[in-house]
C-alpha cells in the first residue's frame, strides 16, 4: 500500500475532481483524509497502486506531491494505550512519524521517514504481544 500526498485548491469541488479522477482510473481509496493548511488543501490517501493514482491525478491536473510506501499496523482497540506504546517504540528507534491515519479496515497507517526501520519496529512490537 502507498500514501499519495496531494495538494488541492481550497475551493468547492476539488475533492470531487480528485475522487472522480481516481474512480475513472479504477483506483480505490482505502483510507486517508484531507485538510486545509494555511489556505491550501492537503490530502493523504491510501491506495494499492501509487503509480496509477499519480498518473490519473496528474492527467486531471491535480498536483501529486509524493507517493510513499507506508507502515500498516493493527491496534487492539480494546486495550487503551496502544497508540502511545507503538509510537513510543517508533520514537525510541529514531523513526519519525510524518502522517498518521486509519484505513477502512480499522488499521493504523503510518507515513514515516524510514519505512524499513518503521516496518521492523512494527513487526517486533506485534511479535512481542501475547496471542489472543
N, C-alpha and C positions, 0 to 999 in steps of 0.2 A: 504494500500500500504506500501511497505517496501523498504528501501535502502539497497543494497548489496554493501559492500566495498570489493574490490578485489585487490589483489596485482599480477601484471603480470611481466614477464620478459620483459626487454626493447629490443625486437628483432622483426623482421617482423613475422607476423603470429599469435602472441599471442591473439590479439583481435579476429581474425577469429576463433581460437580454442575456445575461450570463447563463442562467438556468436553461433557457431555450437553446442557446448555442451548444451547451453540453448535451442536452437531450437529442438534438439533431444528429450529433456525432455518436450517440449511443453510449455516452459516458455517464455512469450513475454516481451521484454524490452519496458517499457512505457516512458522512459526518462533517462537522465544521461549524463555522459561524462567520458573521460579518459585523463590522463596527465602523463608526465614523471616528477617525482620529485626526484632530487638528484640521477638520474640514474635508478630509479625503476618506473615501470608502476603502477599507482594508478587509479582505476576506481570506479565510483559510478554509479549504475544503479538502476532505479525504477522498481520494479516487484510487481505483485499481491501476489505471494506466495514465500516468502523468504526462507522457508524450502525446497521447491522444487528446487529453484535456488541453494541453498547451496549444496544440495545433488548432483545435476547434475555437478556443477563445481568441487566439491571435488572428485567425481568419475573420472573426466577428469584430475585430477592432478593440478587443479588451486586453489590457496590459497584464501579462503574467510576469510577476516579479521574479519568482523562482519556483522550481519543483524540487522537493526533497523527500528522501526516504524518512520514515518515522519509526518510532518505537510504540508498539501497541501492547497494552497491558490490561489484564482483567483484575479489578479490585474486588475484594469481598465486601459487598455492600452491607452485610450485617455486622461488620467489625469496624467500629469507629476508629479513626486514626490511620486508615490505610494510605490515604493520600500523603499525609505527613511522613509516614515511615518510608514509603517508596521515594518520595522526593528528597528526603534526608539522605538516603543511600546514594542517590544521583549526585547530590551536592558533595558528599564525602569522597566520591570518586572523581570529582572535578568536572562533572557533566553539567553544562548549563542548559536549563530548560528555557527555550525561547517562546514556545507556544504550547498550550495545553487545552484540549477539548475532549469531548466524548463522541464516539461514533454511534451509529444507530443500533449497535448490538451491546450497548452499555459498557463499552471498553474505553479505557483512557488512552488518548492519542497524545504522544509527546513529540514535538519537533525540537531536537536537541542539536548542540554544536558538534557532537561526536557520536554518530549513530552506532558505530561498532561498540564503543565503550558503553553507551546507554543500553544497548541490547544485552550486553554481558551483565550489566548490573541488574537489569530486569530479570534475566534468566536465573541468576544466582538468588535473587530475592524470592522468586517463585519456588525454586528448589528447596529453600530453607523453610517454607511454610508447611505446617503439618497438613497431612491429607485429611479430607473430609469424607 
